[in-house]
Amino acid sequence: MVNRLWLPSLISLIACAALTAQNALYTCNNSPDLCNRSYSNITHLGAHNSPFLRDQSTSYSISGNQYMNTTSQLDAGVRLLTAQVHDNNGTWHLCHTDCSLLDAGTLKTWLVTIKNWLDRNPNDVVTILLVNYDQATASALDGEFEAAAIKSYAYAPTSTNAAPPSWPTLNDLISKGKRLVTFVADLAPSTTAPYLLDEFTFIFENPYSVTSLSSFSCTVQRPEVIQGQSSVAVQSGRLPLMNHILDIQGSFNIQIPDVGNLSVTNAVSGPVGNLGDAAAACMAEYGKAPTFILVDFFEQGSSISTVDRLNGISPVGRIPVSRNASAQGMNSSEPVAQVGNISTSLSCSHGLILVILAVSVTVVTT
């Protein structure tokens, strides 16, 4: 019979394998309903400062914006990843404001992580937004993408000088193997790296520095050329990115994430400042749902379900994240179920293999 200690893990693995089989029916970004939708007609959940963690690896730095690492973010349904790129003694690093404050390692290493995830998830389209803090050239960034072997996934539009009148569907991007869309703030158009898209040529944003729950706004703040002009922003073809991030004033006038109000800011409804009402307000302002919604600590509250409701989907094939575990700083590439002294990975992409392994290890004679 099967050892009872293994039953919870085995059940989880069988469920994961079922999700894998369901996903094999062909889904795009965890839903068959998204396959024939334009990239611009989908709301993509974004993890603000994706690699900047508040966990054991950073000594629970108050500068961290996420509890879960990039792989776990993607597994759970995040499809927009943002990061800041800094020149750290001649090497391109991902640092929060300054590399002495929080250094998440090299850009190349992070890109390799994303590339590996894309390899394992062939039906998903991911977006990266890099804040070009130290003005890296297109050539320099291109070299990092080349070194990470992720460049073959990169999507390049027909023109980099203006937002296109239409975007390909997820199915188009997947079938052509161009499943990575990359924006950089800011970057001059490059003929040698046309996949590196200047953010504000293609995107507009609402205010991002908010310190009061009552101060969230859909007013266009960037780019400055269309500041305060929502109709102009939409007519330009730019995609709306809705920042929904609440900060508090820390020491030395440095703003840090307001974790105390995450249950409100990331909620689907409720008190003033909740994500669901803010998204509805911006949808009314722009005449369409935001293409991107950017949040801190994405798994806290209901940001995932809020975005699913905007997209009108019931997702399949995701790996849920425990809010309590993440808040304690769990930092693994995949959620883990602990059984006795043995840890079993719950990666849906390997669910069938792991179920077989679990059964073979735990079958005992009576």
ZATOR-294342 format. One record per residue (C-alpha): residue number from 1; residue in one letter; x negated, y negated, z. Coordinates in steps of 0.2 Angstrom, whole numbers, plus 5000, padded with zeros to 4 digits. Example, Ala and Ser with C-alpha at 12.3 -4.5 7.8 and 13.67 -1.06 7.14 Angstrom:
// ZATOR-294342
 resi resn    u    v    w
    1    a 4938 5022 5039
    2    s 4932 5005 5036
***
This chain:
// ZATOR-294342
 resi resn    u    v    w
    1    m 5000 5000 5000
    2    v 4995 4982 4999
    3    n 4987 4974 5014
    4    r 5000 4962 5022
    5    l 4987 4949 5024
    6    w 4985 4947 5005
    7    l 5004 4946 5002
    8    p 5005 4927 5002
    9    s 4990 4925 4991
   10    l 4996 4939 4979
   11    i 5013 4931 4978
   12    s 5006 4914 4974
   13    l 4995 4922 4961
   14    i 5009 4931 4952
   15    a 5019 4915 4952
   16    c 5004 4906 4944
   17    a 5002 4920 4931
   18    a 5021 4917 4927
   19    l 5018 4899 4925
   20    t 5003 4903 4913
   21    a 5015 4915 4903
   22    q 5028 4901 4902
   23    n 5015 4888 4897
   24    a 5009 4900 4883
   25    l 5026 4897 4875
   26    y 5018 4880 4870
   27    t 5019 4865 4880
   28    c 5011 4848 4879
   29    n 5005 4840 4895
   30    n 5015 4853 4904
   31    s 5031 4851 4895
   32    p 5038 4857 4878
   33    d 5049 4841 4877
   34    l 5033 4830 4876
   35    c 5025 4839 4861
   36    n 5034 4829 4847
   37    r 5034 4813 4856
   38    s 5022 4799 4852
   39    y 5007 4796 4863
   40    s 5014 4779 4866
   41    n 5032 4785 4870
   42    i 5026 4795 4886
   43    t 5022 4789 4903
   44    h 5005 4795 4909
   45    l 5001 4796 4927
   46    g 4985 4788 4931
   47    a 4973 4791 4946
   48    h 4965 4774 4950
   49    n 4946 4776 4952
   50    s 4948 4794 4949
   51    p 4930 4799 4955
   52    f 4929 4788 4970
   53    l 4934 4800 4984
   54    r 4939 4797 5002
   55    d 4933 4814 5009
   56    q 4919 4823 5017
   57    s 4908 4821 5002
   58    t 4908 4802 5005
   59    s 4910 4803 5024
   60    y 4928 4797 5021
   61    s 4923 4781 5014
   62    i 4936 4767 5015
   63    s 4931 4762 4997
   64    g 4938 4779 4991
   65    n 4954 4778 4981
   66    q 4958 4797 4980
   67    y 4958 4812 4991
   68    m 4957 4825 4977
   69    n 4944 4826 4964
   70    t 4946 4824 4946
   71    t 4949 4842 4942
   72    s 4962 4844 4955
   73    q 4970 4828 4949
   74    l 4971 4835 4931
   75    d 4978 4852 4937
   76    a 4992 4843 4947
   77    g 4998 4832 4931
   78    v 4987 4816 4931
   79    r 4983 4812 4913
   80    l 4975 4795 4915
   81    l 4958 4794 4924
   82    t 4950 4777 4928
   83    a 4932 4774 4934
   84    q 4919 4760 4935
   85    v 4903 4761 4925
   86    h 4887 4754 4933
   87    d 4869 4753 4928
   88    n 4860 4761 4942
   89    n 4841 4759 4939
   90    g 4843 4763 4920
   91    t 4856 4777 4922
   92    w 4874 4775 4920
   93    h 4883 4779 4936
   94    l 4901 4778 4942
   95    c 4901 4766 4957
   96    h 4914 4757 4967
   97    t 4910 4739 4965
   98    d 4892 4742 4969
   99    c 4881 4758 4969
  100    s 4876 4755 4987
  101    l 4894 4755 4992
  102    l 4900 4771 4984
  103    d 4891 4781 4971
  104    a 4900 4795 4963
  105    g 4886 4801 4952
  106    t 4882 4799 4934
  107    l 4895 4796 4920
  108    k 4888 4811 4910
  109    t 4892 4823 4925
  110    w 4910 4816 4927
  111    l 4912 4818 4908
  112    v 4906 4836 4908
  113    t 4919 4839 4922
  114    i 4933 4832 4911
  115    k 4926 4842 4896
  116    n 4927 4858 4905
  117    w 4945 4855 4910
  118    l 4949 4851 4892
  119    d 4941 4868 4887
  120    r 4952 4877 4899
  121    n 4968 4868 4895
  122    p 4970 4867 4876
  123    n 4988 4860 4876
  124    d 4984 4844 4886
  125    v 4979 4826 4881
  126    v 4969 4816 4893
  127    t 4966 4797 4893
  128    i 4950 4789 4901
  129    l 4949 4771 4905
  130    l 4931 4765 4909
  131    v 4928 4748 4918
  132    n 4912 4742 4909
  133    y 4905 4734 4925
  134    d 4888 4731 4918
  135    q 4892 4728 4900
  136    a 4886 4745 4893
  137    t 4885 4744 4874
  138    a 4895 4756 4863
  139    s 4879 4765 4858
  140    a 4874 4768 4877
  141    l 4891 4775 4881
  142    d 4892 4785 4865
  143    g 4875 4793 4871
  144    e 4884 4798 4887
  145    f 4898 4806 4878
  146    e 4886 4815 4866
  147    a 4876 4822 4881
  148    a 4892 4828 4889
  149    a 4897 4837 4873
  150    i 4914 4829 4875
  151    k 4913 4818 4859
  152    s 4922 4831 4848
  153    y 4938 4829 4858
  154    a 4938 4810 4856
  155    y 4952 4802 4846
  156    a 4948 4788 4834
  157    p 4962 4777 4827
  158    t 4962 4771 4809
  159    s 4957 4753 4815
  160    t 4949 4747 4831
  161    n 4953 4729 4828
  162    a 4971 4729 4833
  163    a 4984 4740 4841
  164    p 4992 4752 4828
  165    p 5011 4751 4824
  166    s 5012 4769 4829
  167    w 5003 4783 4838
  168    p 5001 4801 4834
  169    t 5012 4814 4844
  170    l 5004 4825 4857
  171    n 5006 4839 4845
  172    d 4996 4830 4832
  173    l 4982 4826 4844
  174    i 4982 4844 4850
  175    s 4983 4852 4833
  176    k 4968 4842 4827
  177    g 4958 4845 4843
  178    k 4958 4826 4847
  179    r 4964 4827 4865
  180    l 4954 4813 4873
  181    v 4959 4795 4871
  182    t 4946 4783 4878
  183    f 4948 4765 4883
  184    v 4934 4753 4889
  185    a 4936 4736 4897
  186    d 4928 4727 4889
  187    l 4919 4733 4873
  188    a 4916 4726 4856
  189    p 4923 4737 4842
  190    s 4910 4749 4835
  191    t 4909 4758 4818
  192    t 4897 4771 4826
  193    a 4908 4775 4840
  194    p 4926 4771 4834
  195    y 4934 4782 4848
  196    l 4928 4769 4861
  197    l 4943 4758 4861
  198    d 4942 4740 4869
  199    e 4956 4741 4882
  200    f 4964 4724 4880
  201    t 4965 4726 4861
  202    f 4977 4741 4864
  203    i 4984 4739 4882
  204    f 4991 4725 4893
  205    e 4992 4725 4912
  206    n 5002 4718 4926
  207    p 4994 4711 4941
  208    y 4982 4723 4950
  209    s 4976 4714 4966
  210    v 4992 4715 4977
  211    t 4991 4714 4996
  212    s 5010 4713 5000
  213    l 5024 4726 4996
  214    s 5035 4712 4990
  215    s 5022 4705 4978
  216    f 5022 4719 4964
  217    s 5026 4711 4948
  218    c 5028 4716 4930
  219    t 5021 4699 4923
  220    v 5008 4701 4910
  221    q 4991 4697 4918
  222    r 4979 4703 4906
  223    p 4973 4700 4892
  224    e 4973 4682 4896
  225    v 4978 4677 4878
  226    i 4995 4684 4881
  227    q 4996 4681 4900
  228    g 5014 4679 4906
  229    q 5021 4683 4889
  230    s 5030 4700 4890
  231    s 5039 4700 4873
  232    v 5023 4694 4864
  233    a 5013 4708 4873
  234    v 5026 4722 4868
  235    q 5027 4715 4850
  236    s 5008 4716 4848
  237    g 5009 4734 4849
  238    r 4999 4735 4865
  239    l 5003 4749 4877
  240    p 5009 4743 4895
  241    l 4999 4749 4909
  242    m 5008 4746 4926
  243    n 4996 4744 4941
  244    h 5005 4750 4957
  245    i 4991 4748 4970
  246    l 4992 4740 4987
  247    d 4977 4734 4996
  248    i 4973 4726 5012
  249    q 4959 4714 5017
  250    g 4944 4723 5024
  251    s 4928 4717 5032
  252    f 4918 4704 5022
  253    n 4933 4699 5012
  254    i 4933 4716 5003
  255    q 4950 4723 4998
  256    i 4952 4742 5002
  257    p 4967 4753 4999
  258    d 4982 4752 5011
  259    v 4984 4770 5015
  260    g 4996 4765 5029
  261    n 5010 4761 5016
  262    l 5007 4775 5004
  263    s 5024 4783 5008
  264    v 5032 4767 5001
  265    t 5021 4762 4987
  266    n 5021 4780 4979
  267    a 5039 4783 4983
  268    v 5052 4786 4970
  269    s 5064 4775 4979
  270    g 5067 4767 4996
  271    p 5060 4751 5004
  272    v 5054 4736 4994
  273    g 5038 4740 4985
  274    n 5042 4758 4980
  275    l 5035 4765 4964
  276    g 5052 4770 4957
  277    d 5060 4753 4958
  278    a 5044 4745 4951
  279    a 5044 4756 4936
  280    a 5062 4753 4933
  281    a 5059 4734 4934
  282    c 5044 4735 4922
  283    m 5055 4746 4910
  284    a 5068 4732 4910
  285    e 5055 4719 4907
  286    y 5046 4727 4893
  287    g 5061 4736 4885
  288    k 5052 4753 4887
  289    a 5044 4763 4900
  290    p 5026 4759 4905
  291    t 5014 4770 4895
  292    f 5003 4771 4910
  293    i 5006 4770 4929
  294    l 4991 4769 4940
  295    v 4991 4773 4958
  296    d 4980 4777 4973
  297    f 4980 4794 4981
  298    f 4992 4800 4968
  299    e 4998 4815 4978
  300    q 5004 4805 4993
  301    g 5022 4801 4991
  302    s 5032 4804 4975
  303    s 5021 4797 4960
  304    i 5021 4813 4951
  305    s 5040 4816 4951
  306    t 5043 4797 4948
  307    v 5033 4799 4931
  308    d 5042 4816 4927
  309    r 5059 4807 4929
  310    l 5053 4793 4918
  311    n 5048 4806 4905
  312    g 5064 4816 4908
  313    i 5055 4833 4910
  314    s 5054 4848 4921
  315    p 5036 4852 4920
  316    v 5028 4869 4920
  317    g 5010 4876 4922
  318    r 5004 4863 4935
  319    i 4995 4867 4951
  320    p 5003 4858 4966
  321    v 4993 4849 4978
  322    s 4996 4849 4997
  323    r 4998 4832 5004
  324    n 4992 4837 5021
  325    a 4977 4846 5015
  326    s 4972 4831 5003
  327    a 4974 4818 5017
  328    q 4961 4828 5027
  329    g 4949 4826 5013
  330    m 4949 4843 5005
  331    n 4937 4842 4990
  332    s 4937 4858 4979
  333    s 4938 4859 4961
  334    e 4954 4870 4962
  335    p 4967 4872 4976
  336    v 4962 4887 4987
  337    a 4973 4899 4997
  338    q 4963 4905 5012
  339    v 4967 4923 5017
  340    g 4957 4931 5031
  341    n 4939 4927 5027
  342    i 4942 4928 5008
  343    s 4946 4913 4997
  344    t 4956 4916 4982
  345    s 4957 4902 4968
  346    l 4974 4898 4962
  347    s 4969 4892 4944
  348    c 4984 4896 4933
  349    s 4972 4898 4918
  350    h 4965 4913 4926
  351    g 4980 4919 4936
  352    l 4982 4936 4927
  353    i 4964 4941 4930
  354    l 4965 4936 4948
  355    v 4981 4945 4951
  356    i 4973 4961 4945
  357    l 4958 4958 4955
  358    a 4968 4955 4971
  359    v 4978 4971 4969
  360    s 4962 4981 4965
  361    v 4953 4974 4981
  362    t 4968 4976 4993
  363    v 4976 4993 4988
  364    v 4972 5004 5003
  365    t 4977 5022 5007
  366    t 4988 5027 5021
***
